[in-house]
Amino acid sequence: MNRVILLIVTMLLSYNTMAQTRQELENIIAAINAQLPLSLGPSGEIQAMTLSGNTMNWDIVVNDFGKSVGSSRFTPEAYRDMFLTLMPASFIFAPETAGFIQKLTELNIGLRLNATSEVSGKSVTVNISVGDLANMLNNEPDFKKVVRYQIENMKASFPMQANNMTFTNCELKNGYMVTTIIVDEAYNSMDLLEQNKDFTKQQMVQMVNQQVDLTFNINLFYCCMAEYGFAYDYVGSTSKKRVRIGFTPEEIVMLLAPEDDGEVIEEIEYIEE
């Protein structure tokens, strides 16, 4: 009889705890909804979030990823794979997101992603189980795969122009995440760019230290975790002359290390045609 009473008390305490946790979750959802839309990085944004029974619904508008995979390949399988790859990697920069996912697992609540491509208008629905969420929390991200998705997302936003330069491509090449930039030589000298490449590189170092460009920092971190290098290949629009400014995998480790003192990083070689 005592065991039965103990079991009932335990169940009641568990129920109260679960009810409290669910209320906490609902409070969090209300706070998040007040700030929507919420960016998911280069792949889109959450526009609405609702809790229905044991399912959390996210209405998502997909931008660059929808463009990169094309309307014919914007499938539940493709979007599910991207989400399961990139979301756990984001926990490193947004630990509060991991806490949110943890609450979902505690309450046995899964995710339903209602994603619409901003480019094609096509919509897909993806179900993420509680087991999937638990795996996100308990397993290390596949950073090599993360980098591949980041590259696809970057490419989807190209061509992109800035300061008389056009970003045309991003690819994984010989162990480097490489962005190709066409330089309009009517306004910029490739010889001057080559002469100033050390100064330009140090400016990039300062950008990292001051966290001026979050996407730049994130890509460097992902490359670091995947043991890849990172580089910009500048190509003259008429001369086709090339200048590379970038970081080896070892340099990225030094740059991102907490004890980094900002020492000068060795010169990157000039790439001949």
Secondary structure as UniProt FT lines:
FT   HELIX           2..33
FT   TURN            34..35
FT   STRAND          38..39
FT   HELIX           41..43
FT   STRAND          44..52
FT   TURN            53..54
FT   STRAND          55..62
FT   HELIX           64..69
FT   HELIX           71..73
FT   HELIX           76..90
FT   TURN            91..93
FT   HELIX           95..106
FT   TURN            107..108
FT   STRAND          110..117
FT   TURN            118..120
FT   STRAND          123..128
FT   HELIX           130..138
FT   HELIX           143..156
FT   STRAND          160..162
FT   TURN            163..164
FT   STRAND          165..173
FT   TURN            174..175
FT   STRAND          176..183
FT   TURN            185..187
FT   HELIX           190..195
FT   HELIX           197..210
FT   HELIX           214..226
FT   STRAND          229..236
FT   TURN            237..239
FT   STRAND          242..247
FT   HELIX           249..256
FT   TURN            258..259
//
